[in-house]
Amino acid sequence: MAETINADMGANVWKIMAAEGDSIEEDGVVLILEAMKMEIPVMAEDDGEIVKIHVKEGDTVTPGQPLYDIEAE
């Protein structure tokens, strides 16, 4: 079952580093948020496959908004 990863804070989606269907290792960067002139990497908590990316570069996200779904291996 896929797990949805949500935004911890309000920010802008600066760069998406993975694509749907990509395998990613634990601590691999999925995307980078930008808030208050700081870049915040959002990393995978487990090895797995990116099932769905809910945002695109340039989007503004709010706390609790879904960012991506990952299916753990």
PyMOL Python script that loads the backbone (N, CA, C, O; Angstrom):
from pymol import cmd

cmd.read_pdbstr("""\
ATOM      1  N   MET A   1       0.844  -1.181   0.000  1.00  0.00           N
ATOM      2  CA  MET A   1       0.000   0.000   0.000  1.00  0.00           C
ATOM      3  C   MET A   1       0.890   1.245   0.000  1.00  0.00           C
ATOM      4  O   MET A   1       1.871   1.327   0.738  1.00  0.00           O
ATOM      5  N   ALA A   2       0.531   2.183  -0.823  1.00  0.00           N
ATOM      6  CA  ALA A   2       1.319   3.410  -0.949  1.00  0.00           C
ATOM      7  C   ALA A   2       1.077   4.332   0.245  1.00  0.00           C
ATOM      8  O   ALA A   2      -0.024   4.396   0.791  1.00  0.00           O
ATOM      9  N   GLU A   3       2.124   5.034   0.629  1.00  0.00           N
ATOM     10  CA  GLU A   3       2.050   6.028   1.699  1.00  0.00           C
ATOM     11  C   GLU A   3       2.126   7.414   1.068  1.00  0.00           C
ATOM     12  O   GLU A   3       2.951   7.663   0.189  1.00  0.00           O
ATOM     13  N   THR A   4       1.259   8.307   1.524  1.00  0.00           N
ATOM     14  CA  THR A   4       1.276   9.684   1.027  1.00  0.00           C
ATOM     15  C   THR A   4       2.158  10.527   1.937  1.00  0.00           C
ATOM     16  O   THR A   4       2.003  10.509   3.158  1.00  0.00           O
ATOM     17  N   ILE A   5       3.082  11.266   1.334  1.00  0.00           N
ATOM     18  CA  ILE A   5       3.954  12.172   2.073  1.00  0.00           C
ATOM     19  C   ILE A   5       3.401  13.584   1.880  1.00  0.00           C
ATOM     20  O   ILE A   5       3.171  14.022   0.753  1.00  0.00           O
ATOM     21  N   ASN A   6       3.191  14.285   2.984  1.00  0.00           N
ATOM     22  CA  ASN A   6       2.591  15.617   2.970  1.00  0.00           C
ATOM     23  C   ASN A   6       3.609  16.690   3.318  1.00  0.00           C
ATOM     24  O   ASN A   6       4.641  16.415   3.929  1.00  0.00           O
ATOM     25  N   ALA A   7       3.299  17.917   2.918  1.00  0.00           N
ATOM     26  CA  ALA A   7       4.153  19.064   3.239  1.00  0.00           C
ATOM     27  C   ALA A   7       4.095  19.346   4.744  1.00  0.00           C
ATOM     28  O   ALA A   7       3.025  19.296   5.351  1.00  0.00           O
ATOM     29  N   ASP A   8       5.248  19.642   5.334  1.00  0.00           N
ATOM     30  CA  ASP A   8       5.323  20.003   6.753  1.00  0.00           C
ATOM     31  C   ASP A   8       5.059  21.488   6.974  1.00  0.00           C
ATOM     32  O   ASP A   8       4.711  21.910   8.076  1.00  0.00           O
ATOM     33  N   MET A   9       5.229  22.280   5.907  1.00  0.00           N
ATOM     34  CA  MET A   9       5.110  23.734   6.037  1.00  0.00           C
ATOM     35  C   MET A   9       4.652  24.323   4.710  1.00  0.00           C
ATOM     36  O   MET A   9       4.658  23.647   3.681  1.00  0.00           O
ATOM     37  N   GLY A  10       4.260  25.571   4.748  1.00  0.00           N
ATOM     38  CA  GLY A  10       3.960  26.282   3.523  1.00  0.00           C
ATOM     39  C   GLY A  10       5.257  26.599   2.798  1.00  0.00           C
ATOM     40  O   GLY A  10       6.218  27.057   3.417  1.00  0.00           O
ATOM     41  N   ALA A  11       5.295  26.359   1.496  1.00  0.00           N
ATOM     42  CA  ALA A  11       6.523  26.569   0.726  1.00  0.00           C
ATOM     43  C   ALA A  11       6.183  26.532  -0.759  1.00  0.00           C
ATOM     44  O   ALA A  11       5.048  26.263  -1.152  1.00  0.00           O
ATOM     45  N   ASN A  12       7.199  26.808  -1.572  1.00  0.00           N
ATOM     46  CA  ASN A  12       7.090  26.673  -3.022  1.00  0.00           C
ATOM     47  C   ASN A  12       7.845  25.425  -3.449  1.00  0.00           C
ATOM     48  O   ASN A  12       8.900  25.114  -2.896  1.00  0.00           O
ATOM     49  N   VAL A  13       7.311  24.714  -4.426  1.00  0.00           N
ATOM     50  CA  VAL A  13       8.014  23.557  -4.983  1.00  0.00           C
ATOM     51  C   VAL A  13       9.067  24.114  -5.932  1.00  0.00           C
ATOM     52  O   VAL A  13       8.745  24.643  -6.996  1.00  0.00           O
ATOM     53  N   TRP A  14      10.322  23.988  -5.535  1.00  0.00           N
ATOM     54  CA  TRP A  14      11.419  24.555  -6.306  1.00  0.00           C
ATOM     55  C   TRP A  14      11.875  23.601  -7.414  1.00  0.00           C
ATOM     56  O   TRP A  14      12.031  24.011  -8.564  1.00  0.00           O
ATOM     57  N   LYS A  15      12.091  22.310  -7.057  1.00  0.00           N
ATOM     58  CA  LYS A  15      12.600  21.353  -8.043  1.00  0.00           C
ATOM     59  C   LYS A  15      12.101  19.956  -7.691  1.00  0.00           C
ATOM     60  O   LYS A  15      12.122  19.553  -6.528  1.00  0.00           O
ATOM     61  N   ILE A  16      11.656  19.232  -8.696  1.00  0.00           N
ATOM     62  CA  ILE A  16      11.265  17.832  -8.525  1.00  0.00           C
ATOM     63  C   ILE A  16      12.402  16.974  -9.056  1.00  0.00           C
ATOM     64  O   ILE A  16      12.807  17.101 -10.211  1.00  0.00           O
ATOM     65  N   MET A  17      12.909  16.101  -8.198  1.00  0.00           N
ATOM     66  CA  MET A  17      14.097  15.317  -8.515  1.00  0.00           C
ATOM     67  C   MET A  17      13.789  13.884  -8.964  1.00  0.00           C
ATOM     68  O   MET A  17      14.675  13.192  -9.465  1.00  0.00           O
ATOM     69  N   ALA A  18      12.541  13.434  -8.790  1.00  0.00           N
ATOM     70  CA  ALA A  18      12.158  12.069  -9.147  1.00  0.00           C
ATOM     71  C   ALA A  18      10.903  12.129 -10.016  1.00  0.00           C
ATOM     72  O   ALA A  18      10.222  13.153 -10.075  1.00  0.00           O
ATOM     73  N   ALA A  19      10.614  11.031 -10.678  1.00  0.00           N
ATOM     74  CA  ALA A  19       9.425  10.949 -11.521  1.00  0.00           C
ATOM     75  C   ALA A  19       8.584   9.757 -11.095  1.00  0.00           C
ATOM     76  O   ALA A  19       9.080   8.827 -10.459  1.00  0.00           O
ATOM     77  N   GLU A  20       7.311   9.794 -11.452  1.00  0.00           N
ATOM     78  CA  GLU A  20       6.445   8.661 -11.162  1.00  0.00           C
ATOM     79  C   GLU A  20       7.039   7.411 -11.803  1.00  0.00           C
ATOM     80  O   GLU A  20       7.464   7.440 -12.958  1.00  0.00           O
ATOM     81  N   GLY A  21       7.066   6.321 -11.053  1.00  0.00           N
ATOM     82  CA  GLY A  21       7.641   5.065 -11.530  1.00  0.00           C
ATOM     83  C   GLY A  21       9.099   4.880 -11.166  1.00  0.00           C
ATOM     84  O   GLY A  21       9.627   3.777 -11.305  1.00  0.00           O
ATOM     85  N   ASP A  22       9.772   5.935 -10.701  1.00  0.00           N
ATOM     86  CA  ASP A  22      11.181   5.828 -10.306  1.00  0.00           C
ATOM     87  C   ASP A  22      11.322   5.040  -9.018  1.00  0.00           C
ATOM     88  O   ASP A  22      10.503   5.163  -8.108  1.00  0.00           O
ATOM     89  N   SER A  23      12.371   4.229  -8.948  1.00  0.00           N
ATOM     90  CA  SER A  23      12.776   3.613  -7.688  1.00  0.00           C
ATOM     91  C   SER A  23      13.654   4.617  -6.967  1.00  0.00           C
ATOM     92  O   SER A  23      14.441   5.330  -7.588  1.00  0.00           O
ATOM     93  N   ILE A  24      13.512   4.666  -5.653  1.00  0.00           N
ATOM     94  CA  ILE A  24      14.306   5.611  -4.867  1.00  0.00           C
ATOM     95  C   ILE A  24      14.770   4.921  -3.597  1.00  0.00           C
ATOM     96  O   ILE A  24      14.047   4.113  -3.015  1.00  0.00           O
ATOM     97  N   GLU A  25      15.971   5.245  -3.178  1.00  0.00           N
ATOM     98  CA  GLU A  25      16.525   4.679  -1.953  1.00  0.00           C
ATOM     99  C   GLU A  25      16.170   5.561  -0.762  1.00  0.00           C
ATOM    100  O   GLU A  25      15.889   6.750  -0.911  1.00  0.00           O
ATOM    101  N   GLU A  26      16.186   4.963   0.404  1.00  0.00           N
ATOM    102  CA  GLU A  26      15.970   5.717   1.634  1.00  0.00           C
ATOM    103  C   GLU A  26      16.913   6.915   1.659  1.00  0.00           C
ATOM    104  O   GLU A  26      18.090   6.786   1.323  1.00  0.00           O
ATOM    105  N   ASP A  27      16.407   8.066   2.050  1.00  0.00           N
ATOM    106  CA  ASP A  27      17.126   9.335   2.110  1.00  0.00           C
ATOM    107  C   ASP A  27      17.432   9.938   0.733  1.00  0.00           C
ATOM    108  O   ASP A  27      18.140  10.942   0.646  1.00  0.00           O
ATOM    109  N   GLY A  28      16.910   9.340  -0.335  1.00  0.00           N
ATOM    110  CA  GLY A  28      17.035   9.949  -1.660  1.00  0.00           C
ATOM    111  C   GLY A  28      16.106  11.159  -1.749  1.00  0.00           C
ATOM    112  O   GLY A  28      14.991  11.128  -1.226  1.00  0.00           O
ATOM    113  N   VAL A  29      16.557  12.208  -2.400  1.00  0.00           N
ATOM    114  CA  VAL A  29      15.763  13.436  -2.495  1.00  0.00           C
ATOM    115  C   VAL A  29      14.696  13.264  -3.581  1.00  0.00           C
ATOM    116  O   VAL A  29      15.002  12.967  -4.736  1.00  0.00           O
ATOM    117  N   VAL A  30      13.436  13.459  -3.176  1.00  0.00           N
ATOM    118  CA  VAL A  30      12.315  13.367  -4.109  1.00  0.00           C
ATOM    119  C   VAL A  30      12.030  14.740  -4.714  1.00  0.00           C
ATOM    120  O   VAL A  30      11.833  14.868  -5.922  1.00  0.00           O
ATOM    121  N   LEU A  31      12.011  15.761  -3.863  1.00  0.00           N
ATOM    122  CA  LEU A  31      11.795  17.117  -4.343  1.00  0.00           C
ATOM    123  C   LEU A  31      12.397  18.115  -3.369  1.00  0.00           C
ATOM    124  O   LEU A  31      12.749  17.772  -2.240  1.00  0.00           O
ATOM    125  N   ILE A  32      12.509  19.355  -3.826  1.00  0.00           N
ATOM    126  CA  ILE A  32      13.074  20.415  -2.994  1.00  0.00           C
ATOM    127  C   ILE A  32      12.054  21.531  -2.888  1.00  0.00           C
ATOM    128  O   ILE A  32      11.551  22.038  -3.890  1.00  0.00           O
ATOM    129  N   LEU A  33      11.759  21.905  -1.646  1.00  0.00           N
ATOM    130  CA  LEU A  33      10.878  23.030  -1.380  1.00  0.00           C
ATOM    131  C   LEU A  33      11.719  24.263  -1.093  1.00  0.00           C
ATOM    132  O   LEU A  33      12.871  24.149  -0.675  1.00  0.00           O
ATOM    133  N   GLU A  34      11.152  25.432  -1.313  1.00  0.00           N
ATOM    134  CA  GLU A  34      11.831  26.695  -1.005  1.00  0.00           C
ATOM    135  C   GLU A  34      10.899  27.515  -0.128  1.00  0.00           C
ATOM    136  O   GLU A  34       9.742  27.762  -0.468  1.00  0.00           O
ATOM    137  N   ALA A  35      11.441  27.927   1.009  1.00  0.00           N
ATOM    138  CA  ALA A  35      10.685  28.776   1.935  1.00  0.00           C
ATOM    139  C   ALA A  35      11.667  29.712   2.623  1.00  0.00           C
ATOM    140  O   ALA A  35      12.733  29.285   3.068  1.00  0.00           O
ATOM    141  N   MET A  36      11.314  30.973   2.711  1.00  0.00           N
ATOM    142  CA  MET A  36      12.134  31.978   3.391  1.00  0.00           C
ATOM    143  C   MET A  36      13.577  31.967   2.869  1.00  0.00           C
ATOM    144  O   MET A  36      14.533  32.091   3.636  1.00  0.00           O
ATOM    145  N   LYS A  37      13.708  31.815   1.537  1.00  0.00           N
ATOM    146  CA  LYS A  37      15.006  31.816   0.856  1.00  0.00           C
ATOM    147  C   LYS A  37      15.899  30.633   1.244  1.00  0.00           C
ATOM    148  O   LYS A  37      17.115  30.674   1.058  1.00  0.00           O
ATOM    149  N   MET A  38      15.281  29.580   1.786  1.00  0.00           N
ATOM    150  CA  MET A  38      16.020  28.362   2.130  1.00  0.00           C
ATOM    151  C   MET A  38      15.481  27.205   1.294  1.00  0.00           C
ATOM    152  O   MET A  38      14.279  27.125   1.040  1.00  0.00           O
ATOM    153  N   GLU A  39      16.370  26.311   0.868  1.00  0.00           N
ATOM    154  CA  GLU A  39      15.977  25.111   0.147  1.00  0.00           C
ATOM    155  C   GLU A  39      15.839  23.968   1.148  1.00  0.00           C
ATOM    156  O   GLU A  39      16.752  23.702   1.929  1.00  0.00           O
ATOM    157  N   ILE A  40      14.690  23.297   1.116  1.00  0.00           N
ATOM    158  CA  ILE A  40      14.412  22.207   2.039  1.00  0.00           C
ATOM    159  C   ILE A  40      14.202  20.925   1.239  1.00  0.00           C
ATOM    160  O   ILE A  40      13.177  20.782   0.573  1.00  0.00           O
ATOM    161  N   PRO A  41      15.162  19.980   1.291  1.00  0.00           N
ATOM    162  CA  PRO A  41      14.976  18.728   0.559  1.00  0.00           C
ATOM    163  C   PRO A  41      13.938  17.850   1.261  1.00  0.00           C
ATOM    164  O   PRO A  41      13.927  17.745   2.487  1.00  0.00           O
ATOM    165  N   VAL A  42      13.078  17.231   0.476  1.00  0.00           N
ATOM    166  CA  VAL A  42      12.104  16.260   0.988  1.00  0.00           C
ATOM    167  C   VAL A  42      12.611  14.904   0.530  1.00  0.00           C
ATOM    168  O   VAL A  42      12.649  14.612  -0.666  1.00  0.00           O
ATOM    169  N   MET A  43      13.004  14.069   1.505  1.00  0.00           N
ATOM    170  CA  MET A  43      13.665  12.808   1.208  1.00  0.00           C
ATOM    171  C   MET A  43      12.760  11.622   1.490  1.00  0.00           C
ATOM    172  O   MET A  43      11.869  11.688   2.337  1.00  0.00           O
ATOM    173  N   ALA A  44      13.004  10.528   0.761  1.00  0.00           N
ATOM    174  CA  ALA A  44      12.268   9.287   0.974  1.00  0.00           C
ATOM    175  C   ALA A  44      12.652   8.711   2.333  1.00  0.00           C
ATOM    176  O   ALA A  44      13.827   8.694   2.700  1.00  0.00           O
ATOM    177  N   GLU A  45      11.654   8.242   3.075  1.00  0.00           N
ATOM    178  CA  GLU A  45      11.909   7.660   4.390  1.00  0.00           C
ATOM    179  C   GLU A  45      12.274   6.186   4.303  1.00  0.00           C
ATOM    180  O   GLU A  45      12.835   5.631   5.247  1.00  0.00           O
ATOM    181  N   ASP A  46      11.963   5.543   3.175  1.00  0.00           N
ATOM    182  CA  ASP A  46      12.254   4.128   2.945  1.00  0.00           C
ATOM    183  C   ASP A  46      12.624   3.935   1.482  1.00  0.00           C
ATOM    184  O   ASP A  46      12.367   4.800   0.644  1.00  0.00           O
ATOM    185  N   ASP A  47      13.238   2.775   1.181  1.00  0.00           N
ATOM    186  CA  ASP A  47      13.412   2.386  -0.213  1.00  0.00           C
ATOM    187  C   ASP A  47      12.022   2.158  -0.793  1.00  0.00           C
ATOM    188  O   ASP A  47      11.136   1.655  -0.103  1.00  0.00           O
ATOM    189  N   GLY A  48      11.825   2.525  -2.052  1.00  0.00           N
ATOM    190  CA  GLY A  48      10.524   2.278  -2.646  1.00  0.00           C
ATOM    191  C   GLY A  48      10.400   2.821  -4.047  1.00  0.00           C
ATOM    192  O   GLY A  48      11.390   3.188  -4.680  1.00  0.00           O
ATOM    193  N   GLU A  49       9.156   2.871  -4.529  1.00  0.00           N
ATOM    194  CA  GLU A  49       8.851   3.376  -5.866  1.00  0.00           C
ATOM    195  C   GLU A  49       7.915   4.571  -5.737  1.00  0.00           C
ATOM    196  O   GLU A  49       6.942   4.530  -4.984  1.00  0.00           O
ATOM    197  N   ILE A  50       8.213   5.627  -6.472  1.00  0.00           N
ATOM    198  CA  ILE A  50       7.351   6.800  -6.490  1.00  0.00           C
ATOM    199  C   ILE A  50       6.117   6.435  -7.320  1.00  0.00           C
ATOM    200  O   ILE A  50       6.219   6.160  -8.516  1.00  0.00           O
ATOM    201  N   VAL A  51       4.958   6.438  -6.670  1.00  0.00           N
ATOM    202  CA  VAL A  51       3.726   6.033  -7.334  1.00  0.00           C
ATOM    203  C   VAL A  51       3.041   7.231  -7.989  1.00  0.00           C
ATOM    204  O   VAL A  51       2.570   7.136  -9.122  1.00  0.00           O
ATOM    205  N   LYS A  52       2.985   8.353  -7.281  1.00  0.00           N
ATOM    206  CA  LYS A  52       2.277   9.537  -7.773  1.00  0.00           C
ATOM    207  C   LYS A  52       2.941  10.778  -7.208  1.00  0.00           C
ATOM    208  O   LYS A  52       3.283  10.818  -6.026  1.00  0.00           O
ATOM    209  N   ILE A  53       3.127  11.791  -8.044  1.00  0.00           N
ATOM    210  CA  ILE A  53       3.595  13.100  -7.589  1.00  0.00           C
ATOM    211  C   ILE A  53       2.407  14.048  -7.727  1.00  0.00           C
ATOM    212  O   ILE A  53       1.859  14.211  -8.817  1.00  0.00           O
ATOM    213  N   HIS A  54       2.017  14.667  -6.629  1.00  0.00           N
ATOM    214  CA  HIS A  54       0.811  15.492  -6.585  1.00  0.00           C
ATOM    215  C   HIS A  54       1.064  16.967  -6.903  1.00  0.00           C
ATOM    216  O   HIS A  54       0.114  17.741  -7.020  1.00  0.00           O
ATOM    217  N   VAL A  55       2.321  17.365  -7.044  1.00  0.00           N
ATOM    218  CA  VAL A  55       2.655  18.780  -7.253  1.00  0.00           C
ATOM    219  C   VAL A  55       3.529  18.921  -8.497  1.00  0.00           C
ATOM    220  O   VAL A  55       4.026  17.934  -9.039  1.00  0.00           O
ATOM    221  N   LYS A  56       3.706  20.167  -8.939  1.00  0.00           N
ATOM    222  CA  LYS A  56       4.636  20.434 -10.033  1.00  0.00           C
ATOM    223  C   LYS A  56       5.521  21.611  -9.631  1.00  0.00           C
ATOM    224  O   LYS A  56       5.191  22.368  -8.718  1.00  0.00           O
ATOM    225  N   GLU A  57       6.629  21.751 -10.315  1.00  0.00           N
ATOM    226  CA  GLU A  57       7.541  22.852 -10.006  1.00  0.00           C
ATOM    227  C   GLU A  57       6.809  24.182 -10.119  1.00  0.00           C
ATOM    228  O   GLU A  57       6.065  24.417 -11.071  1.00  0.00           O
ATOM    229  N   GLY A  58       7.030  25.047  -9.136  1.00  0.00           N
ATOM    230  CA  GLY A  58       6.390  26.352  -9.104  1.00  0.00           C
ATOM    231  C   GLY A  58       5.121  26.398  -8.270  1.00  0.00           C
ATOM    232  O   GLY A  58       4.634  27.482  -7.949  1.00  0.00           O
ATOM    233  N   ASP A  59       4.573  25.232  -7.910  1.00  0.00           N
ATOM    234  CA  ASP A  59       3.384  25.207  -7.059  1.00  0.00           C
ATOM    235  C   ASP A  59       3.694  25.750  -5.672  1.00  0.00           C
ATOM    236  O   ASP A  59       4.818  25.629  -5.185  1.00  0.00           O
ATOM    237  N   THR A  60       2.701  26.344  -5.047  1.00  0.00           N
ATOM    238  CA  THR A  60       2.778  26.722  -3.640  1.00  0.00           C
ATOM    239  C   THR A  60       1.988  25.685  -2.858  1.00  0.00           C
ATOM    240  O   THR A  60       0.837  25.397  -3.187  1.00  0.00           O
ATOM    241  N   VAL A  61       2.608  25.122  -1.816  1.00  0.00           N
ATOM    242  CA  VAL A  61       1.945  24.111  -1.006  1.00  0.00           C
ATOM    243  C   VAL A  61       1.688  24.648   0.396  1.00  0.00           C
ATOM    244  O   VAL A  61       2.373  25.553   0.873  1.00  0.00           O
ATOM    245  N   THR A  62       0.690  24.068   1.037  1.00  0.00           N
ATOM    246  CA  THR A  62       0.331  24.432   2.407  1.00  0.00           C
ATOM    247  C   THR A  62       0.613  23.251   3.321  1.00  0.00           C
ATOM    248  O   THR A  62       0.718  22.120   2.846  1.00  0.00           O
ATOM    249  N   PRO A  63       0.740  23.490   4.626  1.00  0.00           N
ATOM    250  CA  PRO A  63       0.984  22.379   5.542  1.00  0.00           C
ATOM    251  C   PRO A  63      -0.096  21.302   5.407  1.00  0.00           C
ATOM    252  O   PRO A  63      -1.291  21.598   5.387  1.00  0.00           O
ATOM    253  N   GLY A  64       0.351  20.053   5.316  1.00  0.00           N
ATOM    254  CA  GLY A  64      -0.561  18.930   5.198  1.00  0.00           C
ATOM    255  C   GLY A  64      -0.953  18.575   3.774  1.00  0.00           C
ATOM    256  O   GLY A  64      -1.603  17.553   3.553  1.00  0.00           O
ATOM    257  N   GLN A  65      -0.572  19.397   2.803  1.00  0.00           N
ATOM    258  CA  GLN A  65      -0.917  19.114   1.406  1.00  0.00           C
ATOM    259  C   GLN A  65      -0.096  17.928   0.904  1.00  0.00           C
ATOM    260  O   GLN A  65       1.109  17.878   1.152  1.00  0.00           O
ATOM    261  N   PRO A  66      -0.718  16.963   0.198  1.00  0.00           N
ATOM    262  CA  PRO A  66       0.030  15.836  -0.337  1.00  0.00           C
ATOM    263  C   PRO A  66       1.101  16.273  -1.337  1.00  0.00           C
ATOM    264  O   PRO A  66       0.850  17.110  -2.204  1.00  0.00           O
ATOM    265  N   LEU A  67       2.291  15.698  -1.205  1.00  0.00           N
ATOM    266  CA  LEU A  67       3.386  15.958  -2.127  1.00  0.00           C
ATOM    267  C   LEU A  67       3.578  14.793  -3.093  1.00  0.00           C
ATOM    268  O   LEU A  67       3.616  14.985  -4.309  1.00  0.00           O
ATOM    269  N   TYR A  68       3.699  13.586  -2.547  1.00  0.00           N
ATOM    270  CA  TYR A  68       3.891  12.411  -3.396  1.00  0.00           C
ATOM    271  C   TYR A  68       3.475  11.164  -2.641  1.00  0.00           C
ATOM    272  O   TYR A  68       3.357  11.175  -1.416  1.00  0.00           O
ATOM    273  N   ASP A  69       3.251  10.078  -3.392  1.00  0.00           N
ATOM    274  CA  ASP A  69       2.944   8.757  -2.824  1.00  0.00           C
ATOM    275  C   ASP A  69       4.119   7.851  -3.121  1.00  0.00           C
ATOM    276  O   ASP A  69       4.689   7.889  -4.212  1.00  0.00           O
ATOM    277  N   ILE A  70       4.482   7.026  -2.129  1.00  0.00           N
ATOM    278  CA  ILE A  70       5.574   6.069  -2.308  1.00  0.00           C
ATOM    279  C   ILE A  70       5.115   4.690  -1.839  1.00  0.00           C
ATOM    280  O   ILE A  70       4.458   4.552  -0.807  1.00  0.00           O
ATOM    281  N   GLU A  71       5.476   3.685  -2.617  1.00  0.00           N
ATOM    282  CA  GLU A  71       5.206   2.294  -2.283  1.00  0.00           C
ATOM    283  C   GLU A  71       6.522   1.717  -1.757  1.00  0.00           C
ATOM    284  O   GLU A  71       7.473   1.529  -2.516  1.00  0.00           O
ATOM    285  N   ALA A  72       6.567   1.438  -0.446  1.00  0.00           N
ATOM    286  CA  ALA A  72       7.798   0.915   0.167  1.00  0.00           C
ATOM    287  C   ALA A  72       8.081  -0.486  -0.334  1.00  0.00           C
ATOM    288  O   ALA A  72       7.166  -1.265  -0.603  1.00  0.00           O
ATOM    289  N   GLU A  73       9.372  -0.794  -0.456  1.00  0.00           N
ATOM    290  CA  GLU A  73       9.792  -2.131  -0.893  1.00  0.00           C
ATOM    291  C   GLU A  73       9.910  -3.057   0.289  1.00  0.00           C
ATOM    292  O   GLU A  73      10.253  -4.228   0.124  1.00  0.00           O
TER     293      GLU A  73
END
""", "prot")
cmd.dss("prot")
cmd.show_as("cartoon", "prot")
cmd.util.cbc("prot")
cmd.orient("prot")
